[in-house]
Amino acid sequence: MSGSIAFCDDNGTGIPNLLRRNILQARQADKPEQEPAMPAATRLSFYLLESPDIRERETVLARQSGELAGRLPPATRAALARCLEGINSYYSNLIEGQGTRPIEAERALQRSLAERKPGKADDLAALAVAHIRTERWMRQRLKDEPALDVASRDFICALHRHFVGQLPDSLRVVTGHDGETAVNVPGALRTRHVDVGAHRAPAPEDVPDLLAAFAEGWRHLPKTPAHLLLAHHRFAWIHPFLDGNGRVARLLSTAMLARYGFEADGLWSLSRGLAKRRDRYYEHLALADSERQGDFDGRGALSLKGATQFANFMLDTCEDQIAFMAARLQIEHVKDRVARFCAERKLVLGRDERAAPLLIEAMFMGRLERGAARRRACSASASAPRAPWCRNASRMACSPRPVIAAISRRCFRSTPPRICSRTCSRSTIRRRRCGKRCSSHNPATSPARARSPGTSPHA
């Protein structure tokens, strides 16, 4: 009798226990040994960028930034940087696809959170206000703590906490690609996986170690512009928070540049340059995300070539923005803009246009004493053409109390008022503003005055 006998195991698989054990052992022997986990510092790949081209560009950027800061005194730099905060906020939000005009952000700064109305416009304004206030807080902290470690986890989380903490609850809810929602907790590291475009951010359990490696690698790197700008990508690659990483990354880069003296006290904006080159910005971020390509592309997990290209792009952006602001602060350009500003004030508001020289000098000197301002006004009025119907306009304008009758819109009529050619008192001019004829201008009521023969009583 022919036939086969199968010895089945307890599970009924049809494979004898001894044979099954041998098969499993053979598979374990053929399976390659699992590689140990890569250290966080190796995954982060903080490269030392020391090529001659990058070093030369760093020198140029440092010189240009210093020259830009040296154009203005400290008081003017601080006032101008305060004005540029709205510009920084506008362009940083514009990169994320959300834009709020600076004038709207300024109005929103004056309103409290209780006065806010639900709606997209107020949500965008809330983002702008949060960015402006966070930048102010950051600059004040840099001023109060000169030795602040800007790459530490505490400072990074504080930036996120200060920014997100000022947003309304509706802006803290994040919706993923799968439709699930989560709350963006201010200052808290993320606890779930996220995808940013084609980049798969590291696992949430690796984020604390990567932030520690970020601070440690930063501590050992030379504080040059290229390494400061490369840190922008490395932070974005970690993506430590659920939302708001882009804005925090740009604030962090601003803090790093300001901490080591490359930002000209806030006179130029990195966010503006990145917003102008938004597509290229994202392209170079993706290039820096790429893994190492061969043994000659660095020794970390990320590409050295991609890091170098990203650093060069960021250096280009910085140089472009410094050149932009340097051109705007040329003294000839400033004189032209201030003169146009004062001319518009005169046309619309009837203000005195002679303030232009004072404004220009105050901008480039920082401040003017009151006596100096009065002397400048006198010299400006002496060089200005006199009104043909009032020879004392310049003298009255230089008096301690401003007498505006001769320069007000009321006096610039098609038929100018008849004013005596002799020295007129200020009270006389004030009475004539009301349309009344002063007694000294009425030959019938005014006392007789010595005149040369043939001289008319009025000029």
C-alpha distance (Angstrom), angle and dihedral (degrees) to the residues before:
residue distance angle dihedral
M1 . . .
S2 3.65 . .
G3 3.77 124.0 .
S4 3.87 146.7 117.0
I5 3.74 131.0 -104.0
A6 3.83 120.8 -148.8
F7 3.77 120.8 -160.3
C8 3.75 104.9 -152.5
D9 3.75 125.5 -163.7
D10 3.72 123.8 -127.0
N11 3.82 92.0 -86.1
G12 3.81 93.2 55.5
T13 3.80 96.5 -120.6
G14 3.76 93.2 140.0
I15 3.82 92.7 -123.2
P16 3.80 118.8 114.1
N17 3.78 113.8 -118.4
L18 3.81 94.4 -119.2
L19 3.80 93.2 49.2
R20 3.80 92.1 47.0
R21 3.79 90.8 51.5
N22 3.80 90.8 52.3
I23 3.82 91.9 50.0
L24 3.80 92.4 51.6
Q25 3.80 92.0 48.8
A26 3.81 90.7 50.7
R27 3.80 91.5 51.0
Q28 3.80 92.0 50.3
A29 3.81 89.7 51.0
D30 3.81 92.7 51.3
K31 3.86 93.5 46.4
P32 3.83 111.7 96.9
E33 3.76 117.1 -118.5
Q34 3.82 112.4 -96.8
E35 3.81 113.4 -106.5
P36 3.80 116.5 -118.5
A37 3.81 117.6 -106.5
M38 3.82 113.3 -84.1
P39 3.83 113.4 -112.3
A40 3.79 115.2 -105.6
A41 3.81 92.4 -120.2
T42 3.81 90.7 55.5
R43 3.78 91.8 48.8
L44 3.82 91.0 49.6
S45 3.83 93.2 49.8
F46 3.80 103.4 -159.7
Y47 3.81 97.9 -168.9
L48 3.78 126.6 -161.1
L49 3.82 105.3 -120.5
E50 3.79 106.3 -156.9
S51 3.79 106.3 145.0
P52 3.85 114.3 140.4
D53 3.81 91.3 -118.5
I54 3.79 93.5 54.8
R55 3.81 92.4 44.7
E56 3.80 91.3 52.6
R57 3.79 91.8 48.5
E58 3.79 91.1 49.4
T59 3.80 89.6 54.0
V60 3.80 91.5 50.3
L61 3.82 92.4 48.7
A62 3.80 92.5 49.3
R63 3.81 91.6 49.5
Q64 3.81 94.1 46.8
S65 3.79 92.4 47.5
G66 3.79 91.3 50.3
E67 3.80 92.0 48.5
L68 3.80 90.7 50.3
A69 3.80 91.9 51.7
G70 3.81 90.5 47.1
R71 3.79 93.1 58.4
L72 3.81 92.8 74.4
P73 3.81 134.7 41.2
P74 3.83 118.5 -112.1
A75 3.81 94.6 -100.9
T76 3.80 92.4 53.5
R77 3.81 92.2 44.3
A78 3.79 90.9 53.5
A79 3.81 92.9 48.1
L80 3.79 92.9 47.3
A81 3.81 92.7 46.7
R82 3.79 88.3 53.2
C83 3.80 89.2 54.9
L84 3.82 91.5 49.1
E85 3.81 93.9 56.3
G86 3.79 90.2 84.8
I87 3.82 89.7 50.6
N88 3.81 91.4 52.3
S89 3.79 91.0 49.5
Y90 3.80 93.0 47.6
Y91 3.81 94.8 52.3
S92 3.81 95.4 40.8
N93 3.80 89.7 54.8
L94 3.80 90.8 42.6
I95 3.81 90.2 60.1
E96 3.80 87.9 58.5
G97 3.81 90.6 50.4
Q98 3.80 94.5 -101.8
G99 3.78 120.8 107.9
T100 3.80 131.8 -175.5
R101 3.79 118.9 178.2
P102 3.82 114.4 -119.4
I103 3.82 92.3 -118.1
E104 3.81 89.9 55.8
A105 3.79 90.3 48.9
E106 3.81 90.2 51.4
R107 3.80 90.7 52.1
A108 3.78 91.0 47.4
L109 3.80 89.9 52.6
Q110 3.79 88.7 62.3
R111 3.81 92.7 53.3
S112 3.76 125.1 78.5
L113 3.80 124.0 -130.6
A114 3.81 89.6 -106.0
E115 3.82 90.9 59.6
R116 3.79 91.9 53.7
K117 3.80 117.2 114.4
P118 3.81 122.3 -146.1
G119 3.78 112.2 -105.2
K120 3.78 144.0 93.8
A121 3.81 94.7 -87.5
D122 3.80 93.1 55.3
D123 3.82 91.3 43.6
L124 3.80 90.1 56.5
A125 3.78 90.4 45.7
A126 3.81 89.4 51.6
L127 3.81 90.0 54.4
A128 3.81 90.6 50.7
V129 3.80 93.2 48.0
A130 3.80 92.3 48.1
H131 3.81 90.4 51.7
I132 3.82 93.3 48.8
R133 3.80 93.7 48.1
T134 3.79 92.4 45.6
E135 3.80 91.1 51.9
R136 3.81 90.3 49.8
W137 3.79 90.7 49.6
M138 3.81 90.6 47.8
R139 3.81 93.8 51.1
Q140 3.78 92.1 46.6
R141 3.79 90.8 51.4
L142 3.80 91.3 49.4
K143 3.79 88.1 51.7
D144 3.81 93.3 48.3
E145 3.83 94.7 43.2
P146 3.82 109.8 38.5
A147 3.83 92.1 175.9
L148 3.81 94.7 49.8
D149 3.82 114.9 148.1
V150 3.80 99.8 -130.0
A151 3.83 92.7 -175.0
S152 3.80 95.8 56.6
R153 3.77 121.5 114.3
D154 3.81 90.4 -122.6
F155 3.81 93.5 57.7
I156 3.82 93.6 43.5
C157 3.81 92.0 50.5
A158 3.81 90.0 45.5
L159 3.82 90.3 55.7
H160 3.79 90.9 51.9
R161 3.80 92.4 43.9
H162 3.79 92.7 50.9
F163 3.81 93.4 47.4
V164 3.81 101.1 42.1
G165 3.80 92.8 37.1
Q166 3.82 90.2 66.9
L167 3.80 94.6 52.6
P168 3.81 122.0 97.3
D169 3.80 118.0 -107.8
S170 3.80 92.2 -103.5
L171 3.82 91.0 63.3
R172 3.79 93.7 50.2
V173 3.80 94.5 64.7
V174 3.82 111.7 95.8
T175 3.81 122.3 -162.2
G176 3.80 117.5 -156.2
H177 3.80 129.3 -147.8
D178 3.79 89.3 -96.1
G179 3.79 91.9 56.1
E180 3.80 95.2 -107.7
T181 3.78 117.6 135.8
A182 3.78 130.4 -144.0
V183 3.79 135.8 175.2
N184 3.80 119.1 -110.9
V185 3.81 101.5 -135.6
P186 3.83 112.6 -152.9
G187 3.81 110.6 -107.0
A188 3.83 94.7 -3.0
L189 3.80 122.2 126.4
R190 3.78 116.1 -122.8
T191 3.78 120.9 -95.1
R192 3.81 99.6 -163.9
H193 3.78 139.2 59.6
V194 3.79 118.3 -91.9
D195 3.81 135.1 -171.3
V196 3.80 120.2 -148.5
G197 3.78 106.9 -165.4
A198 3.80 105.7 -61.0
H199 3.82 91.9 -18.0
R200 3.79 118.0 100.2
A201 3.80 104.2 -153.9
P202 3.82 117.7 -136.3
A203 3.78 118.3 -86.1
P204 3.82 113.9 -81.1
E205 3.81 92.2 -118.0
D206 3.84 89.0 59.7
V207 3.81 95.7 52.2
P208 3.85 97.4 87.0
D209 3.82 91.8 51.5
L210 3.80 91.6 45.9
L211 3.82 91.9 51.1
A212 3.81 89.2 50.1
A213 3.83 89.5 50.2
F214 3.83 88.6 47.5
A215 3.81 91.7 56.1
E216 3.81 93.0 42.8
G217 3.80 94.4 47.8
W218 3.80 90.6 47.0
R219 3.78 90.4 51.7
H220 3.82 92.1 58.8
L221 3.81 97.9 42.1
P222 3.81 123.1 93.1
K223 3.79 109.4 -104.9
T224 3.80 96.7 -120.3
P225 3.83 125.7 140.2
A226 3.82 94.4 -104.8
H227 3.81 93.0 54.9
L228 3.82 91.6 43.4
L229 3.79 89.2 54.7
L230 3.81 94.5 43.2
A231 3.81 87.5 56.8
H232 3.82 86.8 63.1
H233 3.80 90.1 66.1
R234 3.79 95.9 40.9
F235 3.79 90.7 55.1
A236 3.81 91.7 46.9
W237 3.84 89.1 48.7
I238 3.82 91.0 56.1
H239 3.82 90.3 48.2
P240 3.80 92.0 -167.0
F241 3.81 99.1 -178.3
L242 3.76 133.0 59.2
D243 3.81 92.4 -121.5
G244 3.80 139.0 -6.8
N245 3.81 95.2 51.2
G246 3.82 94.5 130.1
R247 3.79 94.7 53.4
V248 3.80 92.2 43.2
A249 3.83 89.7 49.1
R250 3.82 91.2 54.5
L251 3.79 92.2 45.5
L252 3.80 89.0 48.7
S253 3.82 91.6 51.2
T254 3.80 89.7 49.4
A255 3.80 89.4 51.0
M256 3.81 91.9 49.7
L257 3.80 93.6 48.5
A258 3.80 91.1 46.7
R259 3.81 93.0 45.2
Y260 3.82 91.9 58.1
G261 3.81 98.4 37.1
F262 3.81 103.6 -105.0
E263 3.80 99.2 114.4
A264 3.84 101.0 70.4
D265 3.82 91.2 -126.8
G266 3.80 92.8 -62.4
L267 3.82 98.3 -49.3
W268 3.81 93.7 130.5
S269 3.79 132.3 39.9
L270 3.80 126.6 -135.2
S271 3.82 90.2 -168.0
R272 3.80 91.5 59.3
G273 3.80 91.6 54.7
L274 3.80 93.0 47.0
A275 3.80 91.7 48.7
K276 3.81 90.7 52.1
R277 3.84 88.7 53.2
R278 3.77 98.4 33.9
D279 3.81 97.3 143.3
R280 3.79 93.4 47.4
Y281 3.80 89.2 45.8
Y282 3.79 91.5 58.8
E283 3.81 91.7 43.0
H284 3.80 92.3 55.6
L285 3.79 91.6 45.1
A286 3.80 87.8 55.9
L287 3.82 91.3 47.5
A288 3.79 90.4 52.8
D289 3.83 89.0 49.7
S290 3.82 91.7 61.1
E291 3.79 120.2 108.7
R292 3.78 124.5 -113.3
Q293 3.80 113.9 -71.6
G294 3.80 106.4 -148.2
D295 3.79 134.9 -40.3
F296 3.81 94.0 -59.1
D297 3.80 95.1 56.7
G298 3.78 99.9 80.4
R299 3.78 133.0 -72.6
G300 3.79 99.4 -98.5
A301 3.78 131.8 78.5
L302 3.82 93.4 -96.2
S303 3.78 128.0 65.8
L304 3.80 118.8 -90.2
K305 3.79 89.8 -157.3
G306 3.81 91.4 54.4
A307 3.81 91.0 48.7
T308 3.81 91.5 50.5
Q309 3.81 92.6 49.4
F310 3.79 91.0 48.9
A311 3.82 91.8 50.1
N312 3.81 91.3 49.9
F313 3.80 91.3 49.6
M314 3.80 91.4 51.0
L315 3.82 91.3 47.4
D316 3.83 88.4 52.1
T317 3.79 90.1 51.9
C318 3.81 93.6 49.2
E319 3.81 93.4 48.2
D320 3.80 90.7 49.2
Q321 3.80 92.9 52.6
I322 3.80 93.7 45.6
A323 3.82 89.8 51.3
F324 3.81 89.9 48.0
M325 3.80 93.5 54.4
A326 3.81 93.2 40.8
A327 3.81 89.4 57.2
R328 3.81 90.7 49.1
L329 3.80 91.6 51.6
Q330 3.80 96.3 50.8
I331 3.80 105.5 127.8
E332 3.82 92.5 -126.0
H333 3.79 90.8 51.6
V334 3.81 91.7 47.5
K335 3.81 92.1 49.3
D336 3.78 90.8 52.5
R337 3.81 93.7 48.7
V338 3.81 94.0 46.1
A339 3.80 91.3 47.9
R340 3.80 90.8 52.1
F341 3.79 90.3 46.8
C342 3.81 92.3 52.7
A343 3.79 91.9 45.1
E344 3.79 90.3 54.0
R345 3.80 90.7 48.8
K346 3.79 89.6 52.7
L347 3.80 92.7 47.7
V348 3.80 96.9 45.7
L349 3.80 104.3 28.2
G350 3.76 102.4 22.2
R351 3.81 91.3 -120.7
D352 3.80 125.0 157.8
E353 3.81 110.5 -90.7
R354 3.82 93.3 -156.4
A355 3.80 89.8 87.7
A356 3.82 90.6 83.6
P357 3.85 97.1 87.4
L358 3.80 90.3 45.6
L359 3.80 93.1 50.8
I360 3.80 92.5 48.4
E361 3.79 93.2 48.4
A362 3.81 92.3 45.5
M363 3.81 90.3 50.9
F364 3.79 94.7 52.7
M365 3.83 96.3 35.3
G366 3.79 98.2 41.8
R367 3.79 96.3 -130.0
L368 3.78 142.1 6.9
E369 3.77 129.0 -143.3
R370 3.77 115.2 -122.2
G371 3.78 93.6 -114.8
A372 3.78 91.3 50.6
A373 3.78 90.9 50.4
R374 3.80 90.1 52.8
R375 3.80 92.0 50.8
R376 3.81 90.9 49.2
A377 3.80 89.5 51.6
C378 3.79 90.5 51.0
S379 3.79 92.8 50.6
A380 3.80 91.1 45.9
S381 3.79 92.4 50.3
A382 3.82 92.3 46.3
S383 3.79 90.7 56.2
A384 3.82 93.6 44.5
P385 3.83 119.1 91.8
R386 3.77 113.3 -97.8
A387 3.76 124.5 -123.0
P388 3.82 108.1 -100.5
W389 3.78 91.7 -134.1
C390 3.81 99.0 47.0
R391 3.77 120.5 44.5
N392 3.80 93.3 -177.2
A393 3.82 98.7 58.0
S394 3.78 93.1 106.0
R395 3.81 93.2 47.8
M396 3.79 92.5 50.6
A397 3.79 92.7 48.1
C398 3.81 90.6 56.1
S399 3.79 94.6 52.1
P400 3.82 118.0 109.8
R401 3.77 93.7 -109.4
P402 3.78 113.5 54.5
V403 3.77 110.9 -115.0
I404 3.79 106.4 -166.0
A405 3.81 101.0 174.7
A406 3.79 93.6 100.8
I407 3.81 92.9 47.6
S408 3.79 102.7 34.7
R409 3.77 122.6 108.0
R410 3.77 89.5 -110.1
C411 3.77 91.0 66.9
F412 3.81 95.8 45.4
R413 3.75 95.5 77.9
S414 3.74 129.0 138.5
T415 3.81 88.9 -103.7
P416 3.79 109.0 40.9
P417 3.81 117.8 -143.1
R418 3.75 117.8 -98.5
I419 3.77 107.4 -105.8
C420 3.75 124.2 179.1
S421 3.77 115.6 -103.1
R422 3.77 89.3 -136.1
T423 3.78 122.1 83.2
C424 3.82 108.0 -64.3
S425 3.78 122.0 -156.3
R426 3.78 121.8 -126.8
S427 3.80 91.1 -115.5
T428 3.80 89.0 57.2
I429 3.78 91.3 52.8
R430 3.78 91.5 48.0
R431 3.79 91.8 52.3
R432 3.77 90.7 50.7
R433 3.82 90.5 54.7
C434 3.81 87.8 67.1
G435 3.78 90.6 54.5
K436 3.80 94.2 -107.1
R437 3.76 123.4 134.2
C438 3.77 112.2 -126.4
S439 3.78 118.7 -134.7
S440 3.77 92.2 -119.0
H441 3.80 89.1 62.5
N442 3.80 94.7 50.3
P443 3.79 111.2 85.2
A444 3.78 91.2 -159.4
T445 3.81 95.8 57.2
S446 3.77 102.5 26.6
P447 3.78 119.5 94.1
A448 3.76 116.4 -100.8
R449 3.74 112.7 -89.2
A450 3.72 128.9 -163.1
R451 3.75 110.1 -101.3
S452 3.68 132.2 174.1
P453 3.80 114.1 -108.6
G454 3.77 113.5 -82.5
T455 3.76 95.1 16.6
S456 3.80 116.6 137.1
P457 3.83 116.5 -129.8
H458 3.77 90.3 -125.5
A459 3.81 130.3 46.3
